[in-house]
Amino acid sequence: MARPTAPSEAPLLLFDGECGLCSAAVQFILKRDRRRRLRFAALQTELGREIMAAQGLDPSDLRTMVLRTELGEVLVRSDAALAAAPRCSKSRATLALLETQGVVAKIRLYLQQVPSSDELTDLLSMLGMDDARQLMRQGEEAYKLENLANTQLSQTELISAMIKHPKLIEIGKSVV
Protein backbone atom coordinates (compact mmCIF):
# COMPACT_ATOMS: atom_id res chain seq x y z
CA MET A 1 0.00 0.00 0.00
CA ALA A 2 1.22 3.53 -0.71
CA ARG A 3 2.65 5.59 2.10
CA PRO A 4 3.04 9.37 1.71
CA THR A 5 6.41 11.11 1.47
CA ALA A 6 7.23 14.71 0.64
CA PRO A 7 5.27 15.79 -2.45
CA SER A 8 7.14 16.59 -5.65
CA GLU A 9 6.32 18.68 -8.68
CA ALA A 10 6.00 15.61 -10.92
CA PRO A 11 5.83 11.86 -10.41
CA LEU A 12 9.26 10.26 -10.04
CA LEU A 13 9.93 6.73 -11.25
CA LEU A 14 12.91 4.98 -9.66
CA PHE A 15 14.46 2.07 -11.54
CA ASP A 16 17.62 -0.04 -11.55
CA GLY A 17 19.98 2.14 -13.56
CA GLU A 18 22.33 -0.76 -14.28
CA CYS A 19 19.66 -3.13 -15.60
CA GLY A 20 19.32 -3.22 -19.37
CA LEU A 21 15.69 -4.38 -19.19
CA CYS A 22 14.82 -1.61 -16.72
CA SER A 23 16.48 0.99 -18.94
CA ALA A 24 14.54 -0.36 -21.93
CA ALA A 25 11.31 -0.08 -19.92
CA VAL A 26 12.13 3.56 -19.15
CA GLN A 27 12.75 4.20 -22.86
CA PHE A 28 9.41 2.54 -23.64
CA ILE A 29 7.62 4.82 -21.15
CA LEU A 30 9.46 7.92 -22.39
CA LYS A 31 8.32 7.30 -25.95
CA ARG A 32 4.70 7.22 -24.78
CA ASP A 33 4.87 9.97 -22.17
CA ARG A 34 4.35 12.78 -24.67
CA ARG A 35 3.38 15.27 -21.98
CA ARG A 36 6.53 14.43 -20.01
CA ARG A 37 4.53 13.86 -16.84
CA LEU A 38 7.18 11.56 -15.32
CA ARG A 39 10.69 12.13 -14.06
CA PHE A 40 13.18 9.28 -13.73
CA ALA A 41 16.08 8.43 -11.40
CA ALA A 42 18.08 5.32 -10.72
CA LEU A 43 17.49 3.42 -7.49
CA GLN A 44 21.26 3.64 -6.96
CA THR A 45 21.21 7.46 -6.63
CA GLU A 46 21.17 9.22 -3.27
CA LEU A 47 17.55 10.26 -3.88
CA GLY A 48 16.59 6.70 -4.78
CA ARG A 49 18.19 5.29 -1.64
CA GLU A 50 16.54 8.00 0.52
CA ILE A 51 13.06 7.26 -0.82
CA MET A 52 13.54 3.51 -0.43
CA ALA A 53 14.78 3.89 3.16
CA ALA A 54 11.94 6.29 4.05
CA GLN A 55 9.44 3.64 2.91
CA GLY A 56 11.06 0.89 4.94
CA LEU A 57 12.38 -0.73 1.77
CA ASP A 58 15.88 -2.12 1.50
CA PRO A 59 17.88 0.49 -0.51
CA SER A 60 20.18 -2.26 -1.77
CA ASP A 61 17.27 -4.27 -3.24
CA LEU A 62 17.28 -3.29 -6.88
CA ARG A 63 14.68 -5.88 -7.96
CA THR A 64 11.85 -3.40 -7.82
CA MET A 65 10.40 -0.30 -9.41
CA VAL A 66 9.28 2.62 -7.24
CA LEU A 67 6.97 5.49 -8.19
CA ARG A 68 6.62 8.58 -6.01
CA THR A 69 3.45 10.38 -7.12
CA GLU A 70 2.91 14.13 -7.20
CA LEU A 71 0.95 13.72 -3.97
CA GLY A 72 3.93 12.08 -2.28
CA GLU A 73 2.53 8.54 -2.30
CA VAL A 74 5.03 5.78 -2.96
CA LEU A 75 3.99 2.77 -5.01
CA VAL A 76 6.19 -0.28 -5.54
CA ARG A 77 6.47 -3.16 -7.98
CA SER A 78 3.45 -3.77 -10.20
CA ASP A 79 1.48 -0.93 -8.55
CA ALA A 80 4.27 1.43 -9.64
CA ALA A 81 4.38 -0.01 -13.14
CA LEU A 82 0.59 0.20 -13.48
CA ALA A 83 0.43 3.79 -12.30
CA ALA A 84 3.38 4.81 -14.47
CA ALA A 85 1.99 3.29 -17.66
CA PRO A 86 0.90 6.37 -19.61
CA ARG A 87 -1.26 4.40 -22.03
CA CYS A 88 -3.23 2.57 -19.32
CA SER A 89 -5.60 5.37 -18.39
CA LYS A 90 -8.45 2.92 -17.70
CA SER A 91 -6.30 0.90 -15.32
CA ARG A 92 -5.02 4.01 -13.51
CA ALA A 93 -8.52 5.46 -13.24
CA THR A 94 -9.93 2.19 -11.93
CA LEU A 95 -7.12 1.84 -9.38
CA ALA A 96 -7.65 5.45 -8.21
CA LEU A 97 -11.40 4.90 -7.87
CA LEU A 98 -10.89 1.75 -5.82
CA GLU A 99 -8.38 3.49 -3.55
CA THR A 100 -10.76 6.40 -2.90
CA GLN A 101 -13.31 3.81 -1.74
CA GLY A 102 -10.77 2.19 0.59
CA VAL A 103 -10.45 -0.95 -1.53
CA VAL A 104 -7.00 -2.48 -1.72
CA ALA A 105 -6.73 -3.81 -5.25
CA LYS A 106 -4.83 -6.94 -6.08
CA ILE A 107 -3.01 -6.32 -9.33
CA ARG A 108 -2.80 -9.26 -11.70
CA LEU A 109 -0.52 -9.02 -14.70
CA TYR A 110 -2.83 -11.02 -16.94
CA LEU A 111 -0.42 -11.13 -19.88
CA GLN A 112 2.01 -13.09 -17.68
CA GLN A 113 -0.61 -14.88 -15.53
CA VAL A 114 -3.20 -15.74 -18.13
CA PRO A 115 -6.61 -16.45 -16.59
CA SER A 116 -7.97 -19.97 -16.90
CA SER A 117 -11.14 -20.88 -18.76
CA ASP A 118 -12.97 -21.23 -15.43
CA GLU A 119 -11.75 -17.82 -14.24
CA LEU A 120 -12.89 -16.13 -17.46
CA THR A 121 -16.23 -17.93 -17.32
CA ASP A 122 -16.71 -16.81 -13.70
CA LEU A 123 -15.70 -13.24 -14.60
CA LEU A 124 -18.23 -13.11 -17.43
CA SER A 125 -20.90 -14.36 -15.05
CA MET A 126 -19.98 -11.84 -12.32
CA LEU A 127 -20.14 -9.02 -14.87
CA GLY A 128 -23.50 -10.24 -16.19
CA MET A 129 -22.13 -10.79 -19.68
CA ASP A 130 -23.61 -13.54 -21.82
CA ASP A 131 -21.17 -13.16 -24.73
CA ALA A 132 -17.40 -13.40 -24.24
CA ARG A 133 -16.97 -10.77 -26.97
CA GLN A 134 -18.17 -8.21 -24.41
CA LEU A 135 -14.90 -8.81 -22.55
CA MET A 136 -12.75 -8.57 -25.68
CA ARG A 137 -10.81 -5.82 -27.38
CA GLN A 138 -12.41 -6.16 -30.77
CA GLY A 139 -9.90 -3.85 -32.42
CA GLU A 140 -6.97 -6.19 -31.73
CA GLU A 141 -5.40 -7.92 -34.72
CA ALA A 142 -5.89 -11.34 -33.11
CA TYR A 143 -9.64 -10.67 -33.02
CA LYS A 144 -9.64 -10.30 -36.79
CA LEU A 145 -7.13 -13.09 -37.47
CA GLU A 146 -9.09 -15.59 -35.38
CA ASN A 147 -12.37 -14.42 -36.99
CA LEU A 148 -13.89 -13.89 -33.53
CA ALA A 149 -16.76 -11.83 -34.92
CA ASN A 150 -18.12 -15.08 -36.36
CA THR A 151 -21.42 -15.61 -34.55
CA GLN A 152 -21.13 -19.38 -35.10
CA LEU A 153 -18.28 -19.60 -32.56
CA SER A 154 -19.20 -21.03 -29.17
CA GLN A 155 -18.44 -19.29 -25.88
CA THR A 156 -15.87 -22.01 -25.20
CA GLU A 157 -14.09 -21.17 -28.46
CA LEU A 158 -14.15 -17.44 -27.65
CA ILE A 159 -12.74 -18.02 -24.17
CA SER A 160 -10.06 -20.29 -25.62
CA ALA A 161 -9.09 -17.47 -27.98
CA MET A 162 -8.71 -15.08 -25.00
CA ILE A 163 -6.43 -17.59 -23.29
CA LYS A 164 -4.40 -18.05 -26.47
CA HIS A 165 -4.26 -14.24 -27.04
CA PRO A 166 -4.57 -12.57 -23.61
CA LYS A 167 -4.19 -9.12 -25.22
CA LEU A 168 -7.79 -9.64 -26.32
CA ILE A 169 -8.98 -9.33 -22.71
CA GLU A 170 -10.36 -5.86 -22.06
CA ILE A 171 -8.48 -4.68 -19.00
CA GLY A 172 -10.94 -1.88 -18.36
CA LYS A 173 -13.31 -4.46 -16.91
CA SER A 174 -12.72 -4.82 -13.18
CA VAL A 175 -14.17 -6.96 -10.46
CA VAL A 176 -14.08 -6.04 -6.77
C-alpha positions in Angstrom: 0.0 0.0 0.0 1.2 3.5 -0.7 2.6 5.6 2.1 3.0 9.4 1.7 6.4 11.1 1.5 7.2 14.7 0.6 5.3 15.8 -2.5 7.1 16.6 -5.6 6.3 18.7 -8.7 6.0 15.6 -10.9 5.8 11.9 -10.4 9.3 10.3 -10.0 9.9 6.7 -11.2 12.9 5.0 -9.7 14.5 2.1 -11.5 17.6 0.0 -11.5 20.0 2.1 -13.6 22.3 -0.8 -14.3 19.7 -3.1 -15.6 19.3 -3.2 -19.4 15.7 -4.4 -19.2 14.8 -1.6 -16.7 16.5 1.0 -18.9 14.5 -0.4 -21.9 11.3 -0.1 -19.9 12.1 3.6 -19.1 12.8 4.2 -22.9 9.4 2.5 -23.6 7.6 4.8 -21.2 9.5 7.9 -22.4 8.3 7.3 -26.0 4.7 7.2 -24.8 4.9 10.0 -22.2 4.4 12.8 -24.7 3.4 15.3 -22.0 6.5 14.4 -20.0 4.5 13.9 -16.8 7.2 11.6 -15.3 10.7 12.1 -14.1 13.2 9.3 -13.7 16.1 8.4 -11.4 18.1 5.3 -10.7 17.5 3.4 -7.5 21.3 3.6 -7.0 21.2 7.5 -6.6 21.2 9.2 -3.3 17.6 10.3 -3.9 16.6 6.7 -4.8 18.2 5.3 -1.6 16.5 8.0 0.5 13.1 7.3 -0.8 13.5 3.5 -0.4 14.8 3.9 3.2 11.9 6.3 4.1 9.4 3.6 2.9 11.1 0.9 4.9 12.4 -0.7 1.8 15.9 -2.1 1.5 17.9 0.5 -0.5 20.2 -2.3 -1.8 17.3 -4.3 -3.2 17.3 -3.3 -6.9 14.7 -5.9 -8.0 11.8 -3.4 -7.8 10.4 -0.3 -9.4 9.3 2.6 -7.2 7.0 5.5 -8.2 6.6 8.6 -6.0 3.5 10.4 -7.1 2.9 14.1 -7.2 0.9 13.7 -4.0 3.9 12.1 -2.3 2.5 8.5 -2.3 5.0 5.8 -3.0 4.0 2.8 -5.0 6.2 -0.3 -5.5 6.5 -3.2 -8.0 3.4 -3.8 -10.2 1.5 -0.9 -8.6 4.3 1.4 -9.6 4.4 0.0 -13.1 0.6 0.2 -13.5 0.4 3.8 -12.3 3.4 4.8 -14.5 2.0 3.3 -17.7 0.9 6.4 -19.6 -1.3 4.4 -22.0 -3.2 2.6 -19.3 -5.6 5.4 -18.4 -8.5 2.9 -17.7 -6.3 0.9 -15.3 -5.0 4.0 -13.5 -8.5 5.5 -13.2 -9.9 2.2 -11.9 -7.1 1.8 -9.4 -7.6 5.4 -8.2 -11.4 4.9 -7.9 -10.9 1.8 -5.8 -8.4 3.5 -3.6 -10.8 6.4 -2.9 -13.3 3.8 -1.7 -10.8 2.2 0.6 -10.4 -1.0 -1.5 -7.0 -2.5 -1.7 -6.7 -3.8 -5.2 -4.8 -6.9 -6.1 -3.0 -6.3 -9.3 -2.8 -9.3 -11.7 -0.5 -9.0 -14.7 -2.8 -11.0 -16.9 -0.4 -11.1 -19.9 2.0 -13.1 -17.7 -0.6 -14.9 -15.5 -3.2 -15.7 -18.1 -6.6 -16.4 -16.6 -8.0 -20.0 -16.9 -11.1 -20.9 -18.8 -13.0 -21.2 -15.4 -11.7 -17.8 -14.2 -12.9 -16.1 -17.5 -16.2 -17.9 -17.3 -16.7 -16.8 -13.7 -15.7 -13.2 -14.6 -18.2 -13.1 -17.4 -20.9 -14.4 -15.0 -20.0 -11.8 -12.3 -20.1 -9.0 -14.9 -23.5 -10.2 -16.2 -22.1 -10.8 -19.7 -23.6 -13.5 -21.8 -21.2 -13.2 -24.7 -17.4 -13.4 -24.2 -17.0 -10.8 -27.0 -18.2 -8.2 -24.4 -14.9 -8.8 -22.5 -12.7 -8.6 -25.7 -10.8 -5.8 -27.4 -12.4 -6.2 -30.8 -9.9 -3.8 -32.4 -7.0 -6.2 -31.7 -5.4 -7.9 -34.7 -5.9 -11.3 -33.1 -9.6 -10.7 -33.0 -9.6 -10.3 -36.8 -7.1 -13.1 -37.5 -9.1 -15.6 -35.4 -12.4 -14.4 -37.0 -13.9 -13.9 -33.5 -16.8 -11.8 -34.9 -18.1 -15.1 -36.4 -21.4 -15.6 -34.6 -21.1 -19.4 -35.1 -18.3 -19.6 -32.6 -19.2 -21.0 -29.2 -18.4 -19.3 -25.9 -15.9 -22.0 -25.2 -14.1 -21.2 -28.5 -14.1 -17.4 -27.7 -12.7 -18.0 -24.2 -10.1 -20.3 -25.6 -9.1 -17.5 -28.0 -8.7 -15.1 -25.0 -6.4 -17.6 -23.3 -4.4 -18.0 -26.5 -4.3 -14.2 -27.0 -4.6 -12.6 -23.6 -4.2 -9.1 -25.2 -7.8 -9.6 -26.3 -9.0 -9.3 -22.7 -10.4 -5.9 -22.1 -8.5 -4.7 -19.0 -10.9 -1.9 -18.4 -13.3 -4.5 -16.9 -12.7 -4.8 -13.2 -14.2 -7.0 -10.5 -14.1 -6.0 -6.8 
